[in-house]
Amino acid sequence: MTGSPHKVTRRQLLRLAGVSGLGLTGLGYLAGCGGAEDATSTTAATASGSKDDLPPVRIGYIPITDATPLLIAHAQGYFAEEGLEAEQPALIRSWSALAEAFQAGTFNLTHLLIPIPIYLRYARGFPVKVVAWNHMNNSALTVRDDGPIRSSADLGGRQIAVPYWYSMHNVILQMVLRSHGLQPVIQDQKAALAADQTNLLVMSPPDMPTALSTGAIDGYIVAEPFNAAGELLAGGRIVRFTGDVWQNHPCCVAVMHGDDVTARRAWSQKAVNALVRAERWSRENKEEAARILSKDGAGYLPFPENVIARAMIKYDLETYGVDGGTGAIRHPEWRSSRIAFEPYQFRSATKRIVQELKQTVLEGDTSFLKDLSPEHVADDLMVYGLVKTSLGQWGGLAAFDGAYKDYERTEVIEV
């Protein structure tokens, strides 16, 4: 079943009313209520209802192509074929609002930037579980085409927007800045910046292209299709793809409440089956996926088909290479793609993300990261069995990339 996803249903509106006004950093009550076990039982009461039924799949999403598997699974009827009712997905504009709604039980399946569930689980004690990767790569650093920034080495003294502090965008951007001897800082935009400092600010993805075109910011790093929109609609120039810094890195992951994973294993498995199937279909049918997602198709994303198709497909050396292009692709030998799909959560990536978060400048209390073990996060946050079972139905890892034929990989990072 498809239709306009841009209006929240009455039921969803009532749920959202229960969380309006709550900030992500204001949810400390979760950590003060007895930890994860008490939070789990609270989630069970608000989000899950009876432990014996198959509740509707309630999806919230940011209008980015990171959400492709969730949206394609809905559009193609994959949830229905698994015997699950799926409500119309609800488009949410900001990561804070989406995370709040997920915690409040408005949604029981959504995508989050992978550092967000790390924060929710270990800083706030919320029982989130990562059940699959949603995609790989799919983000870039975009600046004004007519401006002075020609590469990531020119970011000193500039204002760069990120979609969220706990994001792969912030992590990878700061890796790039450090490689150029630049210092990431978080301060008021009116404050003076040294030549070797780059000021970072959080901005909702839909606001970024306009802010770039008006000169309110010097650049932004974000998921697609906002980089493609920047290129086509806001005079933008992509100077680096994140997947060219960290090969096939995860970004958004599919998350569920821990209680659903444990008490509703059959429901969870069916939902993941639909996601894995959607990832394989999307990998093999990117042009058709772009059409479905666009406002020219089923209208899940408020962009025309040409913008989304560019975001999912265009990745050529003539446009983006070092010789004659923007320099956004420096590792053509990696044979990466602008967006890639592979649902298994490789432990090596989770561990490296935790290590990098410890070095990343973040706003707010980050003390929880000090003693957080990468190995513990890989064991505790991720649920591997659901994806493995689904992969058995859809050709295994080899059906998705070909490079990964077992459940181990080595992270390749070259800034």
Helices and strands as residue ranges (DSSP letters): H 10-17, G 24-26, G 28-30, H 36-43, I 44-48, E 59-61, G 65-67, H 68-75, H 78-81, E 90-91, H 95-104, E 109-113, H 115-122, E 128-133, E 136-137, E 139-144, G 152-154, E 159-162, H 168-179, E 183-185, E 197-202, G 205-207, H 208-213, E 219-223, H 226-233, E 236-241, G 242-244, E 252-257, H 258-263, H 265-284, H 286-293, H 305-313, H 317-320, G 332-334, E 339-340, H 347-357, G 367-369, H 374-380, H 385-393, G 397-399
